[in-house]
Amino acid sequence: MGQRHRAPTATSWWLGSSACYAWPHMSRPAILIALALALAVTIATGSALAAPADSSAGGPGREEALRRYLQGRSLEQAGDIDEALSEYYRALALDPGSRALLVRISEAAARKGERVRSLEFAERALVLAPADARANWLKGTALFQMERAADALGPLEAACAADSENAEYARTLARVAEVLERRDLVLRSYSRVVWLDPDDSESWFQLAAAQARSGDFGAADSSLAESLDLNPIRPGALFLKGWIRESLGFTDEAIELYQQHLLVHTKDLTTRRRLVELLAQDKQYAKAHALAQQVVVARPQDPDALQMLADLAFALGRASEGERVLSQLRALDADEPEFVARSVQVMSRHGKGRDGARLAEAWAAARPGDVRGMMLAARALATSGQLDSAAARARRAVAAAPDSSEPRRLLVQVLRQGKHFPQAEQQIAELLRRRPADVALLLELGMVREEMGDVEGAIAAGRDALRLQPELPPVLNFLGYMLADHDRDLDDAESMLERAVQRDPENGAYLDSLGWLYYRKGRHADARRLLERALAETGGDPVIHEHLGDVYSALHLPGLAREQYRLSLASDESNPRVKRKMQGLH
């Protein structure tokens, strides 16, 4: 296929002096091997520097150095690397200030697999010319192959900065960035690679993977289409396409793509597990159950697989099978409360919460004095709605471990769930007495006070947290939303919420808070834009639906407002405030 020229896109990398992203389905050793092969191909195909011409030597010595260099190039191209290096060393002895010779030796050593020698001569070249792109690339490549990825990053970034038109430099930086989990760098680098070499199907694929990992699924879909246009049978493409389509909301397409992937990759349990979850969400319980059984057969000691299978058995009405699988789950370690807690979760989801609570209490009774059992029982009782009993068990745990914060935090949760707000406030105050700088506790205190109707106290707790962590997004969001929701100090609230969104622009809760603030200030168009984004990020939330309904109502869009109120009531049907708003629409 001929070269396809494209203009730079919005994802073009060169936003700074760094770049790239890498190979999601390859192990680190495989990446290193591939990198070595790429280096050899690059050298063999003529990317080497021209004959040395950068030293001050002259006369017969210079002519002899050039002759030795050319002889070495001839030997290297013939595949005789050892003899080529011998000629290069003789040339260097005659012309010791030649940067080009130092780079040539570094490349030949790299081609031979001698990483230490390649690094040595690349560094010698960089002493003469610190910004030399080729020498920096050779140094970074050698360091990476020596499993020193963090050290390789700087030289590779320097190579890309010095020669932004070299696609191989960008590819190498992307692979290093992948190992270092620098997603921003991976994105920029592969964006640069495909701009320079639009026929590189593998780089399009890696760019799609990077974009998907960053949550930009629309761009990922486009990049993957480019990759598949060039290489329709690229391994892993079906999985990546399925993941992208799933994330864009096309569940049926994702299910079909995952199924096609599994026809080829029959042992891919990660994809099989993901397919089980999608089928269950789509209420295709029988198909999901059959696949879940295959996962358990392959991983009989996997607690996640067992829990998933039990859940599906109950969903299909096979209670005896579900209980048997849960027994198998608990048998993985009879002294581990986590497996009992998992059983309680499954049973609670299927109307057997009280049976789950009895199971937890039996485990605790068999281990008197074990705080873990007291907390397990408290959580199970709370899950089944037995809040007074849950609080009693939590208090026992507090008494048994008075110096531990975890039992008291559990007691706070149970008391809040039971709407015993003054008691919850007292327990938080005791925790704060021991940990006065705990910002999370201050925010919880603020929430409890708001639930009690103590708005001033809630705002005061938020301001205390702000003094400790003035730029922490959860603190900015809590206090900003409190002020906005109660129509107080709206300019201060706006500053806080904009900073929170700036630091975490994809957080649906922060987008909702700022959108609600804009609504309070009469900026209805801005509020609509943010609240619609908040819904997309959260997948739906009754409070956000209500907020967006209020905005639509203010924009004189009663049909849209009614739909949002309906969606809010679908999750919280007893909310009288939303019912009044819906009834008031004309």
VEXDREN-2710 file (C-alpha; in Angstrom, 1 decimal):
% VEXDREN-2710
k/r/px/py/pz
1/MET/0.0/0.0/0.0
2/GLY/1.4/3.4/-0.9
3/GLN/2.2/6.2/1.6
4/ARG/-1.0/7.9/2.8
5/HIS/-0.3/11.5/3.8
6/ARG/-2.4/13.0/6.5
7/ALA/-2.5/16.3/8.2
8/PRO/-1.7/16.4/12.0
9/THR/-4.7/15.5/14.1
10/ALA/-5.8/16.8/17.5
11/THR/-3.9/13.9/19.1
12/SER/-0.6/14.9/17.6
13/TRP/2.1/14.3/20.2
14/TRP/4.4/17.2/20.2
15/LEU/2.8/19.0/23.1
16/GLY/6.1/19.2/24.9
17/SER/9.6/17.6/24.6
18/SER/8.3/14.1/25.5
19/ALA/6.3/11.5/23.8
20/CYS/4.5/8.0/23.5
21/TYR/2.7/4.6/24.5
22/ALA/3.4/0.8/24.0
23/TRP/2.5/-2.8/23.6
24/PRO/-0.4/-3.9/25.9
25/HIS/-0.3/-7.6/25.1
26/MET/3.5/-8.2/25.3
27/SER/5.6/-9.2/28.2
28/ARG/8.6/-7.1/29.2
29/PRO/11.1/-9.7/27.8
30/ALA/9.1/-9.8/24.5
31/ILE/9.3/-6.0/24.3
32/LEU/13.1/-6.1/24.8
33/ILE/13.5/-8.8/22.1
34/ALA/11.3/-6.8/19.7
35/LEU/13.3/-3.7/20.4
36/ALA/16.6/-5.4/19.7
37/LEU/15.2/-6.7/16.4
38/ALA/14.0/-3.3/15.5
39/LEU/17.4/-1.8/16.2
40/ALA/19.1/-4.4/14.0
41/VAL/16.7/-3.8/11.1
42/THR/17.2/0.0/11.5
43/ILE/20.9/-0.4/11.3
44/ALA/20.9/-2.9/8.5
45/THR/18.6/-0.9/6.3
46/GLY/21.0/2.0/6.0
47/SER/20.0/4.4/8.8
48/ALA/23.7/4.7/9.8
49/LEU/25.6/7.9/9.7
50/ALA/27.7/8.9/6.7
51/ALA/31.4/8.6/6.8
52/PRO/33.1/10.5/9.7
53/ALA/33.7/14.1/8.8
54/ASP/33.4/15.9/12.2
55/SER/36.9/15.7/13.5
56/SER/39.8/18.1/13.1
57/ALA/42.2/15.5/11.9
58/GLY/43.6/15.9/8.4
59/GLY/46.2/14.7/6.0
60/PRO/47.2/11.0/5.6
61/GLY/45.9/10.0/9.0
62/ARG/42.5/11.4/8.2
63/GLU/42.5/9.7/4.8
64/GLU/43.5/6.4/6.4
65/ALA/40.7/6.7/9.0
66/LEU/38.2/7.3/6.2
67/ARG/39.5/4.2/4.3
68/ARG/39.2/2.1/7.5
69/TYR/35.7/3.4/8.1
70/LEU/34.6/2.6/4.6
71/GLN/36.1/-0.9/4.9
72/GLY/34.3/-1.4/8.2
73/ARG/31.0/-0.3/6.6
74/SER/31.5/-2.8/3.8
75/LEU/32.2/-5.6/6.3
76/GLU/29.2/-4.6/8.4
77/GLN/26.9/-4.7/5.5
78/ALA/28.2/-8.1/4.6
79/GLY/27.4/-9.3/8.1
80/ASP/30.9/-9.6/9.5
81/ILE/30.4/-7.4/12.6
82/ASP/33.6/-8.4/14.4
83/GLU/35.9/-7.5/11.5
84/ALA/33.8/-4.3/11.0
85/LEU/34.4/-3.3/14.6
86/SER/38.1/-3.9/14.2
87/GLU/38.3/-1.5/11.3
88/TYR/36.2/1.1/13.2
89/TYR/38.6/0.9/16.2
90/ARG/41.6/1.3/13.9
91/ALA/39.9/4.3/12.3
92/LEU/39.1/5.8/15.7
93/ALA/42.7/5.4/16.8
94/LEU/43.7/7.6/13.8
95/ASP/40.8/10.0/14.3
96/PRO/39.9/9.9/18.1
97/GLY/37.7/13.1/17.9
98/SER/35.3/11.7/15.4
99/ARG/31.7/11.7/16.8
100/ALA/30.4/9.8/13.7
101/LEU/32.9/7.0/14.3
102/LEU/31.8/6.7/18.0
103/VAL/28.2/6.5/16.9
104/ARG/29.0/4.0/14.3
105/ILE/30.8/1.8/16.8
106/SER/27.8/2.1/19.2
107/GLU/25.4/1.0/16.4
108/ALA/27.6/-2.0/15.4
109/ALA/27.9/-3.1/19.0
110/ALA/24.2/-2.8/19.4
111/ARG/23.7/-4.9/16.3
112/LYS/25.9/-7.5/17.8
113/GLY/24.0/-7.5/21.1
114/GLU/26.8/-5.9/23.1
115/ARG/24.7/-3.4/25.1
116/VAL/27.4/-2.3/27.5
117/ARG/29.8/-1.5/24.7
118/SER/27.0/0.3/22.7
119/LEU/26.2/2.4/25.8
120/GLU/29.9/3.2/26.3
121/PHE/30.4/4.6/22.8
122/ALA/27.1/6.4/22.7
123/GLU/28.1/8.2/25.9
124/ARG/31.5/9.1/24.5
125/ALA/29.7/10.6/21.4
126/LEU/27.5/12.6/23.7
127/VAL/30.4/14.1/25.5
128/LEU/31.3/15.6/22.1
129/ALA/27.7/16.5/21.2
130/PRO/25.2/16.3/24.0
131/ALA/22.2/16.9/21.8
132/ASP/23.1/14.3/19.1
133/ALA/19.8/12.6/18.3
134/ARG/21.3/9.2/17.2
135/ALA/23.7/9.0/20.1
136/ASN/20.9/9.7/22.6
137/TRP/18.7/7.1/21.0
138/LEU/21.5/4.5/21.1
139/LYS/22.1/5.3/24.7
140/GLY/18.4/5.1/25.7
141/THR/18.0/1.9/23.7
142/ALA/21.0/0.3/25.4
143/LEU/19.8/1.3/28.9
144/PHE/16.3/0.0/28.1
145/GLN/17.7/-3.4/27.0
146/MET/19.7/-3.5/30.2
147/GLU/16.3/-3.1/32.0
148/ARG/17.0/0.4/33.1
149/ALA/13.8/2.0/31.7
150/ALA/13.8/5.0/34.0
151/ASP/17.3/5.9/33.0
152/ALA/16.5/5.4/29.4
153/LEU/13.7/7.9/29.4
154/GLY/15.8/11.1/29.4
155/PRO/18.1/10.2/26.5
156/LEU/15.1/9.0/24.4
157/GLU/13.2/12.2/25.0
158/ALA/16.3/14.1/24.0
159/ALA/16.5/12.1/20.8
160/CYS/12.9/12.8/20.0
161/ALA/13.3/16.5/20.7
162/ALA/16.5/16.7/18.5
163/ASP/14.9/14.9/15.6
164/SER/11.1/15.0/15.8
165/GLU/10.8/13.5/12.3
166/ASN/12.3/10.1/13.2
167/ALA/9.5/7.6/13.8
168/GLU/11.8/4.9/15.2
169/TYR/12.9/7.2/18.0
170/ALA/9.2/7.8/18.9
171/ARG/8.4/4.1/18.8
172/THR/11.3/3.3/21.2
173/LEU/10.2/6.0/23.6
174/ALA/6.6/4.7/23.5
175/ARG/7.8/1.2/24.5
176/VAL/9.8/2.6/27.4
177/ALA/6.9/4.7/28.4
178/GLU/4.7/1.6/28.4
179/VAL/7.0/-0.1/30.9
180/LEU/7.1/3.0/33.1
181/GLU/3.2/3.3/32.8
182/ARG/3.5/6.8/31.4
183/ARG/0.2/6.8/29.5
184/ASP/0.5/10.5/28.5
185/LEU/3.9/9.8/27.0
186/VAL/2.7/6.7/25.2
187/LEU/-0.2/8.6/23.7
188/ARG/1.9/11.5/22.4
189/SER/4.5/9.2/21.0
190/TYR/2.3/6.9/19.0
191/SER/0.3/9.9/17.8
192/ARG/3.6/11.2/16.4
193/VAL/4.5/7.8/14.9
194/VAL/1.3/7.5/12.9
195/TRP/1.6/11.1/11.8
196/LEU/5.1/10.4/10.4
197/ASP/4.3/6.9/9.1
198/PRO/0.5/6.5/8.5
199/ASP/1.0/3.0/7.0
200/ASP/2.3/1.6/10.3
201/SER/-0.6/-0.6/11.3
202/GLU/1.0/-1.7/14.6
203/SER/1.5/1.9/15.8
204/TRP/-2.2/2.6/14.9
205/PHE/-3.2/-0.4/17.0
206/GLN/-1.0/0.7/19.9
207/LEU/-2.4/4.3/19.7
208/ALA/-5.9/2.8/19.8
209/ALA/-5.0/0.8/22.9
210/ALA/-3.5/3.9/24.6
211/GLN/-6.5/6.0/23.8
212/ALA/-8.8/3.3/25.2
213/ARG/-6.8/3.1/28.4
214/SER/-7.1/6.9/28.7
215/GLY/-10.9/6.7/28.3
216/ASP/-11.0/8.4/24.9
217/PHE/-13.0/5.6/23.3
218/GLY/-14.2/7.6/20.3
219/ALA/-10.6/8.3/19.2
220/ALA/-9.7/4.7/20.0
221/ASP/-12.4/3.5/17.7
222/SER/-11.1/5.6/14.8
223/SER/-7.4/4.6/15.4
224/LEU/-8.4/0.9/15.5
225/ALA/-10.2/1.3/12.2
226/GLU/-7.0/2.7/10.6
227/SER/-5.1/-0.3/12.0
228/LEU/-7.5/-2.9/10.8
229/ASP/-7.7/-1.2/7.4
230/LEU/-3.9/-2.0/7.1
231/ASN/-3.9/-5.3/8.9
232/PRO/-7.4/-6.9/9.3
233/ILE/-6.1/-10.0/11.1
234/ARG/-4.0/-8.4/13.8
235/PRO/-4.1/-10.6/16.9
236/GLY/-5.9/-9.0/19.8
237/ALA/-7.9/-6.7/17.5
238/LEU/-11.2/-8.4/18.3
239/PHE/-10.7/-8.0/22.0
240/LEU/-9.7/-4.3/21.7
241/LYS/-12.6/-3.6/19.4
242/GLY/-15.0/-5.3/21.8
243/TRP/-13.7/-3.3/24.7
244/ILE/-14.1/0.0/22.8
245/ARG/-17.6/-0.9/21.6
246/GLU/-18.6/-1.9/25.1
247/SER/-17.3/1.4/26.5
248/LEU/-19.2/3.3/23.9
249/GLY/-22.4/1.6/25.0
250/PHE/-22.8/-1.0/22.2
251/THR/-23.2/-4.0/24.4
252/ASP/-24.6/-6.4/21.8
253/GLU/-21.6/-5.7/19.5
254/ALA/-19.1/-6.1/22.3
255/ILE/-20.6/-9.5/23.3
256/GLU/-20.3/-10.7/19.7
257/LEU/-16.7/-9.4/19.4
258/TYR/-15.7/-11.1/22.6
259/GLN/-17.3/-14.3/21.5
260/GLN/-15.3/-14.2/18.2
261/HIS/-12.1/-13.5/20.1
262/LEU/-12.7/-16.5/22.3
263/LEU/-13.1/-18.8/19.2
264/VAL/-9.5/-18.1/18.4
265/HIS/-8.1/-17.5/21.9
266/THR/-9.8/-20.3/23.8
267/LYS/-7.7/-20.0/26.9
268/ASP/-8.2/-16.3/27.4
269/LEU/-9.9/-16.4/30.8
270/THR/-9.8/-12.6/31.3
271/THR/-12.0/-12.1/28.2
272/ARG/-14.2/-15.0/29.1
273/ARG/-14.8/-13.4/32.6
274/ARG/-15.5/-10.0/31.0
275/LEU/-18.0/-11.7/28.6
276/VAL/-19.7/-13.4/31.6
277/GLU/-20.2/-10.0/33.2
278/LEU/-21.6/-8.4/30.1
279/LEU/-24.0/-11.3/29.5
280/ALA/-25.2/-11.0/33.2
281/GLN/-25.7/-7.3/32.8
282/ASP/-27.8/-8.0/29.7
283/LYS/-29.7/-10.6/31.8
284/GLN/-28.6/-13.5/29.5
285/TYR/-28.0/-15.5/32.7
286/ALA/-28.0/-19.0/31.1
287/LYS/-25.2/-18.1/28.6
288/ALA/-23.3/-16.3/31.3
289/HIS/-23.6/-19.3/33.7
290/ALA/-22.2/-21.7/31.1
291/LEU/-19.2/-19.5/30.5
292/ALA/-18.7/-19.0/34.3
293/GLN/-18.6/-22.7/34.8
294/GLN/-15.7/-22.9/32.2
295/VAL/-13.8/-20.2/34.2
296/VAL/-14.3/-22.2/37.4
297/VAL/-13.1/-25.4/35.8
298/ALA/-10.0/-23.6/34.7
299/ARG/-9.5/-21.8/38.0
300/PRO/-11.2/-23.8/40.8
301/GLN/-9.3/-21.8/43.5
302/ASP/-10.3/-18.4/42.1
303/PRO/-12.7/-16.7/44.6
304/ASP/-13.9/-14.2/42.0
305/ALA/-14.8/-16.9/39.6
306/LEU/-16.7/-18.9/42.3
307/GLN/-18.5/-15.8/43.5
308/MET/-19.6/-15.0/40.0
309/LEU/-20.8/-18.6/39.3
310/ALA/-22.8/-18.6/42.6
311/ASP/-24.4/-15.3/41.7
312/LEU/-25.5/-16.6/38.3
313/ALA/-26.9/-19.8/39.8
314/PHE/-29.1/-17.8/42.2
315/ALA/-30.2/-15.6/39.3
316/LEU/-31.3/-18.7/37.4
317/GLY/-33.3/-19.9/40.4
318/ARG/-30.8/-22.7/41.2
319/ALA/-30.5/-21.9/44.9
320/SER/-29.1/-25.3/45.9
321/GLU/-26.3/-25.0/43.3
322/GLY/-25.6/-21.4/44.4
323/GLU/-25.3/-22.5/48.1
324/ARG/-23.0/-25.4/47.0
325/VAL/-20.7/-23.0/45.1
326/LEU/-20.6/-20.6/48.1
327/SER/-19.6/-23.5/50.3
328/GLN/-16.8/-24.2/47.9
329/LEU/-15.8/-20.6/48.1
330/ARG/-15.7/-20.6/51.9
331/ALA/-13.7/-23.8/51.9
332/LEU/-10.8/-22.1/50.2
333/ASP/-9.9/-20.9/53.7
334/ALA/-12.3/-21.5/56.5
335/ASP/-10.5/-19.0/58.8
336/GLU/-10.8/-16.1/56.3
337/PRO/-13.8/-13.8/56.9
338/GLU/-13.5/-12.3/53.4
339/PHE/-15.0/-15.5/51.9
340/VAL/-17.9/-15.4/54.3
341/ALA/-18.4/-11.8/53.5
342/ARG/-18.5/-12.6/49.8
343/SER/-21.1/-15.3/50.5
344/VAL/-23.2/-12.7/52.4
345/GLN/-23.0/-10.3/49.5
346/VAL/-24.3/-12.9/47.0
347/MET/-27.1/-14.1/49.3
348/SER/-28.2/-10.5/50.1
349/ARG/-28.5/-9.7/46.3
350/HIS/-30.9/-12.6/46.0
351/GLY/-33.3/-12.1/48.9
352/LYS/-31.3/-14.2/51.4
353/GLY/-29.8/-11.4/53.5
354/ARG/-31.0/-12.9/56.8
355/ASP/-29.6/-16.3/55.9
356/GLY/-26.3/-14.5/55.1
357/ALA/-26.4/-12.7/58.5
358/ARG/-26.9/-16.0/60.3
359/LEU/-23.9/-17.5/58.4
360/ALA/-21.8/-14.5/59.5
361/GLU/-22.9/-14.8/63.1
362/ALA/-22.1/-18.5/63.1
363/TRP/-18.6/-17.8/61.9
364/ALA/-18.2/-15.2/64.6
365/ALA/-19.6/-17.4/67.3
366/ALA/-17.1/-20.1/66.5
367/ARG/-14.3/-17.5/67.1
368/PRO/-15.2/-15.7/70.3
369/GLY/-13.1/-12.6/70.9
370/ASP/-12.1/-12.3/67.3
371/VAL/-12.7/-8.7/66.3
372/ARG/-12.9/-9.7/62.6
373/GLY/-16.0/-11.9/63.4
374/MET/-17.7/-9.1/65.3
375/MET/-17.2/-6.7/62.3
376/LEU/-18.3/-9.4/59.8
377/ALA/-21.5/-10.0/61.7
378/ALA/-22.1/-6.2/62.0
379/ARG/-21.8/-5.7/58.3
380/ALA/-23.9/-8.7/57.5
381/LEU/-26.7/-7.6/59.9
382/ALA/-26.6/-4.1/58.4
383/THR/-26.8/-5.5/54.9
384/SER/-30.0/-7.5/55.9
385/GLY/-31.5/-4.4/57.4
386/GLN/-31.1/-5.4/61.1
387/LEU/-29.5/-2.1/62.0
388/ASP/-29.9/-2.2/65.8
389/SER/-28.3/-5.6/66.0
390/ALA/-25.6/-4.4/63.6
391/ALA/-24.8/-1.4/65.8
392/ALA/-24.6/-3.7/68.9
393/ARG/-22.0/-6.0/67.1
394/ALA/-20.0/-3.0/66.0
395/ARG/-19.9/-1.6/69.5
396/ARG/-18.6/-5.0/70.7
397/ALA/-15.8/-4.7/68.1
398/VAL/-15.0/-1.1/69.4
399/ALA/-14.8/-2.4/73.0
400/ALA/-12.7/-5.4/72.0
401/ALA/-10.2/-3.1/70.0
402/PRO/-10.5/0.4/71.5
403/ASP/-7.3/1.6/69.9
404/SER/-8.2/0.5/66.4
405/SER/-10.0/3.0/64.2
406/GLU/-11.6/0.5/61.9
407/PRO/-14.3/-0.9/64.2
408/ARG/-15.3/2.7/65.2
409/ARG/-15.5/3.7/61.5
410/LEU/-17.8/0.7/60.9
411/LEU/-19.9/1.8/63.8
412/VAL/-20.2/5.3/62.3
413/GLN/-21.4/3.7/59.0
414/VAL/-24.0/1.6/60.7
415/LEU/-25.3/4.5/62.8
416/ARG/-25.6/6.7/59.7
417/GLN/-27.4/4.0/57.9
418/GLY/-29.8/3.8/60.9
419/LYS/-30.2/7.6/60.9
420/HIS/-28.7/7.9/64.4
421/PHE/-26.8/11.0/63.4
422/PRO/-26.0/12.5/66.9
423/GLN/-24.4/9.2/67.9
424/ALA/-22.5/9.0/64.6
425/GLU/-21.2/12.5/65.2
426/GLN/-20.0/11.5/68.7
427/GLN/-18.0/8.6/67.3
428/ILE/-16.4/10.7/64.6
429/ALA/-15.5/13.3/67.3
430/GLU/-13.7/10.5/69.2
431/LEU/-11.8/9.5/66.1
432/LEU/-10.8/13.1/65.4
433/ARG/-9.6/13.5/68.9
434/ARG/-7.0/10.8/68.1
435/ARG/-6.4/11.9/64.5
436/PRO/-7.2/15.6/64.3
437/ALA/-5.5/16.0/60.8
438/ASP/-7.6/13.2/59.2
439/VAL/-9.3/15.1/56.3
440/ALA/-11.5/12.1/55.4
441/LEU/-12.9/12.1/58.9
442/LEU/-13.6/15.9/58.7
443/LEU/-15.5/15.4/55.5
444/GLU/-17.5/12.5/57.0
445/LEU/-18.3/14.8/60.0
446/GLY/-19.5/17.4/57.5
447/MET/-21.8/14.9/55.8
448/VAL/-23.3/13.7/59.1
449/ARG/-23.9/17.3/60.2
450/GLU/-25.7/18.0/57.0
451/GLU/-27.8/14.9/57.4
452/MET/-28.7/16.3/60.9
453/GLY/-29.7/19.6/59.3
454/ASP/-26.7/21.4/60.8
455/VAL/-25.6/23.3/57.7
456/GLU/-23.4/25.7/59.6
457/GLY/-21.6/22.8/61.3
458/ALA/-21.2/21.0/58.0
459/ILE/-19.6/24.0/56.3
460/ALA/-17.3/24.6/59.3
461/ALA/-16.1/21.0/59.0
462/GLY/-15.5/21.5/55.3
463/ARG/-13.5/24.7/56.1
464/ASP/-11.4/22.8/58.7
465/ALA/-10.6/20.2/56.0
466/LEU/-9.8/23.0/53.5
467/ARG/-7.2/24.5/55.9
468/LEU/-5.4/21.2/56.1
469/GLN/-5.6/20.3/52.3
470/PRO/-6.4/23.5/50.4
471/GLU/-6.1/21.9/46.9
472/LEU/-7.4/18.3/47.5
473/PRO/-10.2/17.7/45.0
474/PRO/-12.6/15.9/47.4
475/VAL/-12.3/18.7/49.9
476/LEU/-12.9/21.4/47.2
477/ASN/-15.8/19.4/45.9
478/PHE/-17.4/18.9/49.4
479/LEU/-17.2/22.5/50.5
480/GLY/-18.0/23.9/47.1
481/TYR/-21.1/21.8/46.7
482/MET/-22.3/22.5/50.3
483/LEU/-22.0/26.3/49.6
484/ALA/-23.7/25.9/46.2
485/ASP/-26.5/23.7/47.4
486/HIS/-27.4/26.1/50.2
487/ASP/-26.9/29.2/48.0
488/ARG/-23.9/30.6/50.1
489/ASP/-20.7/32.3/49.0
490/LEU/-21.3/31.3/45.4
491/ASP/-18.1/33.0/44.0
492/ASP/-15.9/31.1/46.5
493/ALA/-17.8/27.9/45.7
494/GLU/-17.2/28.5/42.0
495/SER/-13.5/28.9/42.5
496/MET/-13.3/25.7/44.6
497/LEU/-15.3/23.6/42.2
498/GLU/-13.5/24.8/39.1
499/ARG/-10.2/23.8/40.7
500/ALA/-11.6/20.3/41.6
501/VAL/-12.8/19.8/38.0
502/GLN/-9.5/21.0/36.6
503/ARG/-7.6/18.4/38.7
504/ASP/-10.0/15.6/37.9
505/PRO/-12.0/16.5/34.7
506/GLU/-13.7/13.1/34.3
507/ASN/-15.1/12.9/37.8
508/GLY/-18.9/12.8/37.4
509/ALA/-19.5/14.0/41.0
510/TYR/-17.3/17.1/40.5
511/LEU/-18.9/17.9/37.2
512/ASP/-22.3/17.6/38.8
513/SER/-21.3/20.0/41.7
514/LEU/-19.9/22.6/39.3
515/GLY/-23.0/22.3/37.0
516/TRP/-25.3/22.8/40.0
517/LEU/-23.3/25.8/41.0
518/TYR/-23.7/27.3/37.5
519/TYR/-27.5/26.6/37.8
520/ARG/-27.5/28.5/41.1
521/LYS/-25.8/31.4/39.4
522/GLY/-28.3/31.4/36.5
523/ARG/-25.7/30.1/33.9
524/HIS/-28.2/27.5/32.6
525/ALA/-26.4/26.7/29.3
526/ASP/-23.1/26.0/31.1
527/ALA/-25.0/24.0/33.7
528/ARG/-26.6/21.9/31.1
529/ARG/-23.3/21.1/29.4
530/LEU/-21.6/20.0/32.6
531/LEU/-24.6/18.0/33.9
532/GLU/-25.0/16.1/30.7
533/ARG/-21.3/15.2/30.9
534/ALA/-21.7/14.2/34.5
535/LEU/-24.5/11.8/33.6
536/ALA/-22.3/10.3/30.8
537/GLU/-19.4/9.8/33.3
538/THR/-21.5/8.3/36.1
539/GLY/-23.9/6.2/33.9
540/GLY/-26.9/7.7/35.7
541/ASP/-27.4/9.0/39.2
542/PRO/-30.7/10.1/40.8
543/VAL/-29.3/13.4/42.1
544/ILE/-27.8/14.3/38.8
545/HIS/-31.0/13.4/36.9
546/GLU/-32.8/15.8/39.3
547/HIS/-30.3/18.6/38.8
548/LEU/-30.5/18.2/35.0
549/GLY/-34.3/18.2/35.2
550/ASP/-34.1/21.5/37.1
551/VAL/-31.8/23.0/34.4
552/TYR/-34.1/21.8/31.6
553/SER/-37.1/23.3/33.4
554/ALA/-35.3/26.6/33.7
555/LEU/-34.5/26.4/29.9
556/HIS/-38.2/25.9/29.3
557/LEU/-37.8/22.3/28.1
558/PRO/-40.5/20.6/30.0
559/GLY/-40.4/17.3/28.1
560/LEU/-36.7/16.8/28.8
561/ALA/-37.2/17.9/32.4
562/ARG/-40.0/15.4/32.9
563/GLU/-37.8/12.6/31.5
564/GLN/-35.0/13.4/33.9
565/TYR/-37.3/13.6/36.9
566/ARG/-38.8/10.2/35.9
567/LEU/-35.2/8.7/35.7
568/SER/-34.5/10.2/39.1
569/LEU/-37.6/8.6/40.6
570/ALA/-36.8/5.3/39.0
571/SER/-33.8/5.1/41.4
572/ASP/-35.4/6.9/44.3
573/GLU/-39.2/6.5/44.0
574/SER/-40.0/7.8/47.4
575/ASN/-38.4/11.3/46.9
576/PRO/-41.3/13.8/47.5
577/ARG/-39.3/16.7/46.3
578/VAL/-38.8/15.3/42.8
579/LYS/-42.5/14.3/42.6
580/ARG/-43.5/17.9/43.4
581/LYS/-41.2/19.2/40.7
582/MET/-42.6/16.8/38.1
583/GLN/-46.2/17.7/39.0
584/GLY/-45.4/21.4/38.7
585/LEU/-44.3/21.0/35.0
586/HIS/-46.7/22.4/32.4
END
